[in-house]
Amino acid sequence: MNSAGTRPISASEIAALTGGRLVGPGTTKVAGIAPLERAGPGDLSFLAAPRYVPYFQRTSASVVLVAPALEAPANAAGGGPECRVVVADPYAALLVVLPVLYPQEVWEPGVHPSALVGRGASWQDPVEIGPNAVLGRGVQLGRNVRIGAGCVIGEGVAIGDDTQLFPSVTIYSGTALGKRVIVHTGAVLGSDGFGYIPGKSGETHRKIPHVGRCLIGDDIEIGANTCIDRGSVDDTVIGSGTKIDNLVHIAHNVRIGARCLIMAQAGIAGSSQIEDDVIIAGQAGVPDHITIGRGARLLVHSGTVADIPAGEI
């Protein structure tokens, strides 16, 4: 068995949760989840693509979520688990089953004695403020906010309800986070962007002051060690519903629309505009002062030197 959850659930429960059609004994139980090729007895797995039918044939999983289009190929292949649940979309079904199989840990409200809280900081109970967290003057936390160990939150930062900061997140002054935001370890929000007036030969480059804000909308997730700069003379804005992977850099004055997906090691240079529903794949690069149109896709390792129209790949 791999990746055991906190309590076993039966195949009949899985079918009820997902609205799927049960094939085989409903009393079969699982307590973990794993890919077909690594699943063992007591594991739940899933078959969502034709190329994995041979893995289905050989898997030791106890229960498999199967897409309707793959039910016949799986049966024709022979072998495979006796118990399966046929669902419209195995990935969507997993989103229903996983919270039951792996319930979230119950968090305990309170302020750790080692936390440093600046004058005028306020919050709406319940909140959790972890060990060695630092809250600057005038910080405002909404209800059900969770601040992990070692986080540093700058003066005047506002954080909306149900937001979670994992340990060692740094949020500079001039930043505001909406509701239901998740920020993973090592992320830095609101630091100065890379802005200088180049000096003439032998002269020092002069730093451009950054006085804009870093505004993070609702329902956003920001990955570990990602950096989002504050604006220089404008704001940096991340639209609601956008998901940002680990190790992403978003520069000053960038405006990102709603529901975008930005993947690992992507870089977006200053003052670019990313419209709604854009997908930027891993290690893609966006130069400064251009617009990526709504619904456009930048594939892995791609770069662009000009605006990209809506819907383009």
Secondary structure as GFF3:
##gff-version 3
##sequence-region A 1 313
A	DSSP	beta_strand	4	10	.	.	.	ID=ss1
A	DSSP	alpha_helix	11	18	.	.	.	ID=ss2
A	DSSP	beta_strand	21	23	.	.	.	ID=ss3
A	DSSP	beta_strand	29	33	.	.	.	ID=ss4
A	DSSP	beta_strand	43	47	.	.	.	ID=ss5
A	DSSP	three_ten_helix	50	52	.	.	.	ID=ss6
A	DSSP	alpha_helix	53	58	.	.	.	ID=ss7
A	DSSP	beta_strand	63	66	.	.	.	ID=ss8
A	DSSP	alpha_helix	68	77	.	.	.	ID=ss9
A	DSSP	beta_strand	83	86	.	.	.	ID=ss10
A	DSSP	alpha_helix	90	101	.	.	.	ID=ss11
A	DSSP	beta_strand	110	111	.	.	.	ID=ss12
A	DSSP	beta_strand	116	117	.	.	.	ID=ss13
A	DSSP	beta_strand	122	123	.	.	.	ID=ss14
A	DSSP	beta_strand	128	129	.	.	.	ID=ss15
A	DSSP	beta_strand	134	135	.	.	.	ID=ss16
A	DSSP	beta_strand	140	141	.	.	.	ID=ss17
A	DSSP	beta_strand	146	147	.	.	.	ID=ss18
A	DSSP	beta_strand	152	153	.	.	.	ID=ss19
A	DSSP	beta_strand	158	159	.	.	.	ID=ss20
A	DSSP	beta_strand	164	165	.	.	.	ID=ss21
A	DSSP	beta_strand	170	171	.	.	.	ID=ss22
A	DSSP	beta_strand	175	177	.	.	.	ID=ss23
A	DSSP	beta_strand	182	183	.	.	.	ID=ss24
A	DSSP	beta_strand	188	191	.	.	.	ID=ss25
A	DSSP	beta_strand	196	197	.	.	.	ID=ss26
A	DSSP	beta_strand	206	207	.	.	.	ID=ss27
A	DSSP	beta_strand	214	216	.	.	.	ID=ss28
A	DSSP	beta_strand	221	222	.	.	.	ID=ss29
A	DSSP	beta_strand	227	229	.	.	.	ID=ss30
A	DSSP	beta_strand	236	238	.	.	.	ID=ss31
A	DSSP	beta_strand	243	244	.	.	.	ID=ss32
A	DSSP	beta_strand	249	250	.	.	.	ID=ss33
A	DSSP	beta_strand	255	256	.	.	.	ID=ss34
A	DSSP	beta_strand	261	262	.	.	.	ID=ss35
A	DSSP	beta_strand	267	268	.	.	.	ID=ss36
A	DSSP	beta_strand	273	274	.	.	.	ID=ss37
A	DSSP	beta_strand	279	280	.	.	.	ID=ss38
A	DSSP	beta_strand	285	286	.	.	.	ID=ss39
A	DSSP	beta_strand	291	292	.	.	.	ID=ss40
A	DSSP	beta_strand	297	298	.	.	.	ID=ss41
###
